[in-house]
């Protein structure tokens, strides 16, 4: 008896749920709007990725595209838009940091997302062991050695191996449906 490949015509094997998914092509504008809205409904923490330029100047930007990747070795990733003026500093660096904001740091998040120049003016920070700027009073700070950069669509994905992490008590600053939120 001839063996038929799984799910070949004439087999009695049941199809899996994902085999029944029908993809309906949408115009790129419709898909972009739908995708943006769907992503807005994923609640995320708010963090500021920081780096030092080759001249020692600190730079940073508010990010919500940050996630842990692996525990062994400890890895995380941050996604930065190709149009970001600070991306060249991250590309040239050997280390960067992720500063997880607490619920009282809304104003800092806005400064690091909207202000074009002088984002560190009036902001308390220190130099971490990796050389990356660490913002004071954050819920957590994570220092990373930059291991790779992958281009994906309109963003660069920075993969970092964690070299130091510190956390504190408090509640996170959250972002959901295009607005800042708090727990409770």
N, C-alpha and C positions, 0 to 999 in steps of 0.2 A: 504494500500500500504506500502510495506517495505521500510524503509529509508536505502539507501546505504551510506557508508562512503564517504567523499569527495574524489574525484579522484579514486574511486574504479572502476573496469571494469564495463562498462555499464552506467556510469554516463555521463552526458553531460557537466559537469563543465569543463571549460577550464583549461589546465595545466598552471602553472606559469613558467616564463622563467627559474628559477633555477631547475625546474623539468626536463628540457630538457638537462641539462648539462651532458655531457658524460666525465667521468674521464678516462684518458688513463694512465695506470700505466707506470712509467718510472723506469729505474734502479736507485738506490740510488745515484750513481755518476752523472748521467745525471740530475737528479732532483736537487741535491745539486748545480751543476754548473748553472743550469737554475735559481734556486731560488736566488743564490748569484748575478747573473747578473741582475735579475729583481729588487732586493733590491738596487743595486748600482744606479739604475735609479730613486730612490726616493731621492730628494734633502733634506738634513737635516741640521740643525744648528749643531755647534760643541760646546761641553761643556766639562768641567772637573769636575768630581765628586770627592769630597774631604772628608776626614775623619781623625780623630785622633786615633792613636792606644792607647791601654790602658796605655802605658808608656808616652803618650803625643806627640809622634812623628807624624808629619803630613804625610799623604799619599794621592795620587790622581792618577787618570787615565783619559785619554781622552775618552769620550763616545759620540756616536751619537744615542744610544738607550735610549732616555730620552723623556718622554712625560707627559703632564698634564693628570690627570685622572678624577678629580672632582673639581668643584668650591665650593661645600658645602657638606662636609668640603673640604677645599683645599688640594688636594692630587696629588702627582706625582709619577712616577716610573722611575727607572733606571735599566737597564739590565747589568749584569757583568758576563763575561765568567767564568766558573768554574776553568779554568786554571790560572786565574789572581792571581798573588802573593799577591795582596792587598785585595782580597775578604774576607779572615779571619778577617781583621780589620773592614770591613764594617759589617760583621756578629756579631762581638763583641760590636759594637758601639750602642749608643742610639740615636745618631744624625749624620747627614751627610749634605753636601751642594752640590749644583749644581751651577757651575759658567759658565754662557753663554758667550762665547768668541766673541770679536768684530773682525772685519776684519783685524786689525793690530796685532792680537795675534796668527798668524800662527805658529811662532817659539815655542810659549808656548805649543800649541797643539802637536807639534812634540816631544818636550821634554817629555811631559806626556804620550806619546804613545810609545816612543822608548827607552828612557833612563831607565836603570834598577835600578840604585841607585842615590840618590841625586836629585830627581826631583824638590825639593823645593830650591835647591842651586841657589842663585841669583834671585829668584822669590819673588816679593813683595807680602806679604800676611798679614792678621791679623786674630785674633781669633774672630769668630762671637759670638753672644749672646748664641747660642746653644752649643758653644764649638768647632764647626767644622771650619776648615780653610777656609777663604774667600780670593780669589785671587783679587788683586787690578786691577782697570781699566777695569773690565769686563763690558759687556753690561748689564748683570743682575747677581745677586747672590740670591740664594734661599736656605734658611736653613730649614731643615726638621727633625722631630722626626721620627725615624724608627719605623714603625708600624707592618710590617710583611715582611717575605722573603718567596717567593714561588719558588720552583724548577721547571724549565721548560726546557726540553731538556738539552742542554749543558750550560745553563745560570741560574743564580739566579736573580729573579726579586725582587728588593727592593722597597717596597711601603713606601712612606714617607708622613707624614702630615706636610704641610707647616706651619712653625711658624714665619717666617720672610722672606720678599722678598723686593728687592731693584732693581731698573732699572735705566739706564742712556741712554742718546742720543747716537746714533751711528749706524753703520751698522754691521750686523752679519758676522761672518766667516761661510762659507757654505761648505758642502761636497757633491759632486755629481759625479757619475761615476768614483769613486776611485781617486778623486783629489779635492783639495781645490779650492773654487770659491769665488767670490765677487759679490755683487749685481751690476747691471749696466754693 
